[in-house]
Amino acid sequence: MEKMQVLEDNVNALMGRREVVVKIATEKETPSRETVMNLLHSHFTVPKDTIVIEKILHPFGTKFVKVEVRIYGRKEGASNEPAFKAKRGTKTEKKTEEKK
């Protein structure tokens, strides 16, 4: 899963964020949000708390995923997103699912 290609990179100055669409090569299953977050963090060199993953799309029969991401300039900007988006794929969410 090393290959990543930036398909779109738009700056939304009004919201103080970049809206990015990337294509990531995969071999088997859809990567976890945590894996994608680490890959985006290392590629764009921004703090993880400023990255919000909107969607991970894995078209049937393909060896890539398309990821829609919002990268905020400040941590406070990311707080404008709904809380469930920030919690998706984190370890705390996985623990609560296991308890149910």
CNS distance restraints for C-alpha pairs under 8 A (distance, minus, plus):
assign (resid   1 and name CA) (resid  24 and name CA) 6.75 0.50 0.50
assign (resid   1 and name CA) (resid  25 and name CA) 5.38 0.50 0.50
assign (resid   1 and name CA) (resid  26 and name CA) 5.02 0.50 0.50
assign (resid   1 and name CA) (resid  27 and name CA) 7.07 0.50 0.50
assign (resid   2 and name CA) (resid  24 and name CA) 7.66 0.50 0.50
assign (resid   2 and name CA) (resid  25 and name CA) 7.04 0.50 0.50
assign (resid   3 and name CA) (resid  24 and name CA) 5.87 0.50 0.50
assign (resid   3 and name CA) (resid  25 and name CA) 5.46 0.50 0.50
assign (resid   4 and name CA) (resid  22 and name CA) 6.74 0.50 0.50
assign (resid   4 and name CA) (resid  23 and name CA) 5.68 0.50 0.50
assign (resid   4 and name CA) (resid  24 and name CA) 4.49 0.50 0.50
assign (resid   4 and name CA) (resid  25 and name CA) 6.51 0.50 0.50
assign (resid   5 and name CA) (resid  22 and name CA) 5.55 0.50 0.50
assign (resid   5 and name CA) (resid  23 and name CA) 5.11 0.50 0.50
assign (resid   5 and name CA) (resid  24 and name CA) 6.47 0.50 0.50
assign (resid   6 and name CA) (resid  20 and name CA) 7.33 0.50 0.50
assign (resid   6 and name CA) (resid  21 and name CA) 6.17 0.50 0.50
assign (resid   6 and name CA) (resid  22 and name CA) 4.40 0.50 0.50
assign (resid   6 and name CA) (resid  23 and name CA) 6.36 0.50 0.50
assign (resid   7 and name CA) (resid  20 and name CA) 7.59 0.50 0.50
assign (resid   7 and name CA) (resid  21 and name CA) 5.45 0.50 0.50
assign (resid   7 and name CA) (resid  22 and name CA) 5.32 0.50 0.50
assign (resid   7 and name CA) (resid  23 and name CA) 6.75 0.50 0.50
assign (resid   8 and name CA) (resid  19 and name CA) 7.74 0.50 0.50
assign (resid   8 and name CA) (resid  20 and name CA) 5.42 0.50 0.50
assign (resid   8 and name CA) (resid  21 and name CA) 4.97 0.50 0.50
assign (resid   8 and name CA) (resid  22 and name CA) 7.00 0.50 0.50
assign (resid   9 and name CA) (resid  18 and name CA) 6.74 0.50 0.50
assign (resid   9 and name CA) (resid  19 and name CA) 5.89 0.50 0.50
assign (resid   9 and name CA) (resid  20 and name CA) 4.50 0.50 0.50
assign (resid   9 and name CA) (resid  21 and name CA) 6.61 0.50 0.50
assign (resid  10 and name CA) (resid  18 and name CA) 5.63 0.50 0.50
assign (resid  10 and name CA) (resid  19 and name CA) 5.14 0.50 0.50
assign (resid  10 and name CA) (resid  20 and name CA) 6.31 0.50 0.50
assign (resid  11 and name CA) (resid  16 and name CA) 7.89 0.50 0.50
assign (resid  11 and name CA) (resid  17 and name CA) 6.18 0.50 0.50
assign (resid  11 and name CA) (resid  18 and name CA) 4.47 0.50 0.50
assign (resid  11 and name CA) (resid  19 and name CA) 6.23 0.50 0.50
assign (resid  12 and name CA) (resid  16 and name CA) 5.98 0.50 0.50
assign (resid  12 and name CA) (resid  17 and name CA) 5.36 0.50 0.50
assign (resid  12 and name CA) (resid  18 and name CA) 5.80 0.50 0.50
assign (resid  12 and name CA) (resid  19 and name CA) 7.01 0.50 0.50
assign (resid  13 and name CA) (resid  17 and name CA) 6.44 0.50 0.50
assign (resid  15 and name CA) (resid  77 and name CA) 7.61 0.50 0.50
assign (resid  16 and name CA) (resid  72 and name CA) 6.06 0.50 0.50
assign (resid  16 and name CA) (resid  73 and name CA) 6.04 0.50 0.50
assign (resid  16 and name CA) (resid  77 and name CA) 6.89 0.50 0.50
assign (resid  17 and name CA) (resid  70 and name CA) 6.45 0.50 0.50
assign (resid  17 and name CA) (resid  71 and name CA) 5.38 0.50 0.50
assign (resid  17 and name CA) (resid  72 and name CA) 4.16 0.50 0.50
assign (resid  17 and name CA) (resid  73 and name CA) 5.84 0.50 0.50
assign (resid  17 and name CA) (resid  77 and name CA) 7.73 0.50 0.50
assign (resid  18 and name CA) (resid  70 and name CA) 5.68 0.50 0.50
assign (resid  18 and name CA) (resid  71 and name CA) 5.03 0.50 0.50
assign (resid  18 and name CA) (resid  72 and name CA) 6.33 0.50 0.50
assign (resid  19 and name CA) (resid  68 and name CA) 7.50 0.50 0.50
assign (resid  19 and name CA) (resid  69 and name CA) 5.95 0.50 0.50
assign (resid  19 and name CA) (resid  70 and name CA) 4.72 0.50 0.50
assign (resid  19 and name CA) (resid  71 and name CA) 6.50 0.50 0.50
assign (resid  20 and name CA) (resid  68 and name CA) 6.01 0.50 0.50
assign (resid  20 and name CA) (resid  69 and name CA) 5.17 0.50 0.50
assign (resid  20 and name CA) (resid  70 and name CA) 6.21 0.50 0.50
assign (resid  20 and name CA) (resid  71 and name CA) 7.57 0.50 0.50
assign (resid  21 and name CA) (resid  66 and name CA) 6.95 0.50 0.50
assign (resid  21 and name CA) (resid  67 and name CA) 5.64 0.50 0.50
assign (resid  21 and name CA) (resid  68 and name CA) 4.61 0.50 0.50
assign (resid  21 and name CA) (resid  69 and name CA) 6.17 0.50 0.50
assign (resid  22 and name CA) (resid  66 and name CA) 5.80 0.50 0.50
assign (resid  22 and name CA) (resid  67 and name CA) 5.31 0.50 0.50
assign (resid  22 and name CA) (resid  68 and name CA) 6.70 0.50 0.50
assign (resid  22 and name CA) (resid  69 and name CA) 7.96 0.50 0.50
assign (resid  23 and name CA) (resid  64 and name CA) 6.50 0.50 0.50
assign (resid  23 and name CA) (resid  65 and name CA) 5.69 0.50 0.50
assign (resid  23 and name CA) (resid  66 and name CA) 4.62 0.50 0.50
assign (resid  23 and name CA) (resid  67 and name CA) 6.36 0.50 0.50
assign (resid  24 and name CA) (resid  64 and name CA) 5.39 0.50 0.50
assign (resid  24 and name CA) (resid  65 and name CA) 5.30 0.50 0.50
assign (resid  24 and name CA) (resid  66 and name CA) 6.50 0.50 0.50
assign (resid  24 and name CA) (resid  67 and name CA) 7.71 0.50 0.50
assign (resid  25 and name CA) (resid  63 and name CA) 5.93 0.50 0.50
assign (resid  25 and name CA) (resid  64 and name CA) 4.25 0.50 0.50
assign (resid  25 and name CA) (resid  65 and name CA) 6.53 0.50 0.50
assign (resid  26 and name CA) (resid  30 and name CA) 7.34 0.50 0.50
assign (resid  26 and name CA) (resid  31 and name CA) 7.67 0.50 0.50
assign (resid  26 and name CA) (resid  63 and name CA) 5.20 0.50 0.50
assign (resid  26 and name CA) (resid  64 and name CA) 5.10 0.50 0.50
assign (resid  26 and name CA) (resid  65 and name CA) 7.02 0.50 0.50
assign (resid  27 and name CA) (resid  63 and name CA) 5.92 0.50 0.50
assign (resid  27 and name CA) (resid  64 and name CA) 7.85 0.50 0.50
assign (resid  28 and name CA) (resid  63 and name CA) 7.26 0.50 0.50
assign (resid  30 and name CA) (resid  58 and name CA) 6.55 0.50 0.50
assign (resid  30 and name CA) (resid  65 and name CA) 7.07 0.50 0.50
assign (resid  31 and name CA) (resid  35 and name CA) 6.22 0.50 0.50
assign (resid  31 and name CA) (resid  36 and name CA) 6.63 0.50 0.50
assign (resid  32 and name CA) (resid  36 and name CA) 6.36 0.50 0.50
assign (resid  32 and name CA) (resid  89 and name CA) 7.16 0.50 0.50
assign (resid  33 and name CA) (resid  37 and name CA) 5.93 0.50 0.50
assign (resid  33 and name CA) (resid  53 and name CA) 7.71 0.50 0.50
assign (resid  33 and name CA) (resid  88 and name CA) 7.55 0.50 0.50
assign (resid  33 and name CA) (resid  89 and name CA) 5.27 0.50 0.50
assign (resid  33 and name CA) (resid  90 and name CA) 7.99 0.50 0.50
assign (resid  34 and name CA) (resid  38 and name CA) 6.26 0.50 0.50
assign (resid  34 and name CA) (resid  89 and name CA) 6.02 0.50 0.50
assign (resid  34 and name CA) (resid  90 and name CA) 6.88 0.50 0.50
assign (resid  35 and name CA) (resid  39 and name CA) 6.31 0.50 0.50
assign (resid  36 and name CA) (resid  40 and name CA) 6.14 0.50 0.50
assign (resid  37 and name CA) (resid  41 and name CA) 5.97 0.50 0.50
assign (resid  37 and name CA) (resid  48 and name CA) 7.06 0.50 0.50
assign (resid  37 and name CA) (resid  51 and name CA) 7.57 0.50 0.50
assign (resid  37 and name CA) (resid  53 and name CA) 7.71 0.50 0.50
assign (resid  38 and name CA) (resid  42 and name CA) 6.24 0.50 0.50
assign (resid  38 and name CA) (resid  48 and name CA) 7.80 0.50 0.50
assign (resid  39 and name CA) (resid  43 and name CA) 6.15 0.50 0.50
assign (resid  40 and name CA) (resid  44 and name CA) 5.91 0.50 0.50
assign (resid  40 and name CA) (resid  45 and name CA) 7.78 0.50 0.50
assign (resid  41 and name CA) (resid  45 and name CA) 5.39 0.50 0.50
assign (resid  41 and name CA) (resid  46 and name CA) 5.68 0.50 0.50
assign (resid  41 and name CA) (resid  47 and name CA) 6.55 0.50 0.50
assign (resid  41 and name CA) (resid  48 and name CA) 5.96 0.50 0.50
assign (resid  41 and name CA) (resid  51 and name CA) 7.90 0.50 0.50
assign (resid  42 and name CA) (resid  46 and name CA) 7.65 0.50 0.50
assign (resid  46 and name CA) (resid  50 and name CA) 7.12 0.50 0.50
assign (resid  46 and name CA) (resid  51 and name CA) 7.81 0.50 0.50
assign (resid  47 and name CA) (resid  51 and name CA) 7.25 0.50 0.50
assign (resid  49 and name CA) (resid  75 and name CA) 6.14 0.50 0.50
assign (resid  49 and name CA) (resid  78 and name CA) 7.40 0.50 0.50
assign (resid  50 and name CA) (resid  71 and name CA) 5.71 0.50 0.50
assign (resid  50 and name CA) (resid  72 and name CA) 5.07 0.50 0.50
assign (resid  50 and name CA) (resid  73 and name CA) 6.91 0.50 0.50
assign (resid  50 and name CA) (resid  74 and name CA) 6.29 0.50 0.50
assign (resid  50 and name CA) (resid  75 and name CA) 5.12 0.50 0.50
assign (resid  50 and name CA) (resid  77 and name CA) 7.58 0.50 0.50
assign (resid  50 and name CA) (resid  78 and name CA) 5.66 0.50 0.50
assign (resid  51 and name CA) (resid  69 and name CA) 7.02 0.50 0.50
assign (resid  51 and name CA) (resid  70 and name CA) 5.92 0.50 0.50
assign (resid  51 and name CA) (resid  71 and name CA) 4.66 0.50 0.50
assign (resid  51 and name CA) (resid  72 and name CA) 6.48 0.50 0.50
assign (resid  51 and name CA) (resid  78 and name CA) 7.34 0.50 0.50
assign (resid  52 and name CA) (resid  69 and name CA) 5.80 0.50 0.50
assign (resid  52 and name CA) (resid  70 and name CA) 5.15 0.50 0.50
assign (resid  52 and name CA) (resid  71 and name CA) 6.40 0.50 0.50
assign (resid  52 and name CA) (resid  78 and name CA) 7.14 0.50 0.50
assign (resid  52 and name CA) (resid  85 and name CA) 7.00 0.50 0.50
assign (resid  52 and name CA) (resid  86 and name CA) 6.50 0.50 0.50
assign (resid  53 and name CA) (resid  67 and name CA) 7.34 0.50 0.50
assign (resid  53 and name CA) (resid  68 and name CA) 6.22 0.50 0.50
assign (resid  53 and name CA) (resid  69 and name CA) 4.58 0.50 0.50
assign (resid  53 and name CA) (resid  70 and name CA) 6.43 0.50 0.50
assign (resid  53 and name CA) (resid  85 and name CA) 7.43 0.50 0.50
assign (resid  54 and name CA) (resid  67 and name CA) 7.48 0.50 0.50
assign (resid  54 and name CA) (resid  68 and name CA) 5.31 0.50 0.50
assign (resid  54 and name CA) (resid  69 and name CA) 5.44 0.50 0.50
assign (resid  54 and name CA) (resid  70 and name CA) 7.10 0.50 0.50
assign (resid  54 and name CA) (resid  85 and name CA) 7.46 0.50 0.50
assign (resid  55 and name CA) (resid  66 and name CA) 7.98 0.50 0.50
assign (resid  55 and name CA) (resid  67 and name CA) 5.63 0.50 0.50
assign (resid  55 and name CA) (resid  68 and name CA) 5.17 0.50 0.50
assign (resid  55 and name CA) (resid  69 and name CA) 7.28 0.50 0.50
assign (resid  56 and name CA) (resid  65 and name CA) 6.57 0.50 0.50
assign (resid  56 and name CA) (resid  66 and name CA) 5.88 0.50 0.50
assign (resid  56 and name CA) (resid  67 and name CA) 4.57 0.50 0.50
assign (resid  56 and name CA) (resid  68 and name CA) 6.65 0.50 0.50
assign (resid  57 and name CA) (resid  65 and name CA) 5.51 0.50 0.50
assign (resid  57 and name CA) (resid  66 and name CA) 5.07 0.50 0.50
assign (resid  57 and name CA) (resid  67 and name CA) 6.24 0.50 0.50
assign (resid  58 and name CA) (resid  62 and name CA) 7.24 0.50 0.50
assign (resid  58 and name CA) (resid  64 and name CA) 6.58 0.50 0.50
assign (resid  58 and name CA) (resid  65 and name CA) 4.59 0.50 0.50
assign (resid  58 and name CA) (resid  66 and name CA) 6.46 0.50 0.50
assign (resid  59 and name CA) (resid  64 and name CA) 7.81 0.50 0.50
assign (resid  59 and name CA) (resid  65 and name CA) 7.17 0.50 0.50
assign (resid  71 and name CA) (resid  78 and name CA) 7.99 0.50 0.50
assign (resid  72 and name CA) (resid  77 and name CA) 5.81 0.50 0.50
assign (resid  72 and name CA) (resid  78 and name CA) 5.96 0.50 0.50
assign (resid  73 and name CA) (resid  77 and name CA) 7.03 0.50 0.50
assign (resid  74 and name CA) (resid  78 and name CA) 7.12 0.50 0.50
assign (resid  75 and name CA) (resid  79 and name CA) 6.84 0.50 0.50
assign (resid  76 and name CA) (resid  80 and name CA) 7.38 0.50 0.50
assign (resid  77 and name CA) (resid  81 and name CA) 7.95 0.50 0.50
assign (resid  79 and name CA) (resid  83 and name CA) 7.64 0.50 0.50
assign (resid  81 and name CA) (resid  85 and name CA) 6.94 0.50 0.50
assign (resid  81 and name CA) (resid  86 and name CA) 7.53 0.50 0.50
assign (resid  82 and name CA) (resid  86 and name CA) 7.22 0.50 0.50
assign (resid  83 and name CA) (resid  87 and name CA) 6.51 0.50 0.50
assign (resid  84 and name CA) (resid  88 and name CA) 6.15 0.50 0.50
assign (resid  87 and name CA) (resid  92 and name CA) 7.82 0.50 0.50
assign (resid  87 and name CA) (resid  93 and name CA) 6.56 0.50 0.50
assign (resid  88 and name CA) (resid  93 and name CA) 6.79 0.50 0.50
assign (resid  89 and name CA) (resid  93 and name CA) 6.66 0.50 0.50
assign (resid  89 and name CA) (resid  94 and name CA) 7.22 0.50 0.50
assign (resid  90 and name CA) (resid  94 and name CA) 6.68 0.50 0.50
assign (resid  91 and name CA) (resid  95 and name CA) 6.38 0.50 0.50
assign (resid  92 and name CA) (resid  96 and name CA) 6.53 0.50 0.50
assign (resid  93 and name CA) (resid  97 and name CA) 6.38 0.50 0.50
assign (resid  94 and name CA) (resid  98 and name CA) 6.37 0.50 0.50
assign (resid  95 and name CA) (resid  99 and name CA) 6.56 0.50 0.50
assign (resid  96 and name CA) (resid 100 and name CA) 6.78 0.50 0.50
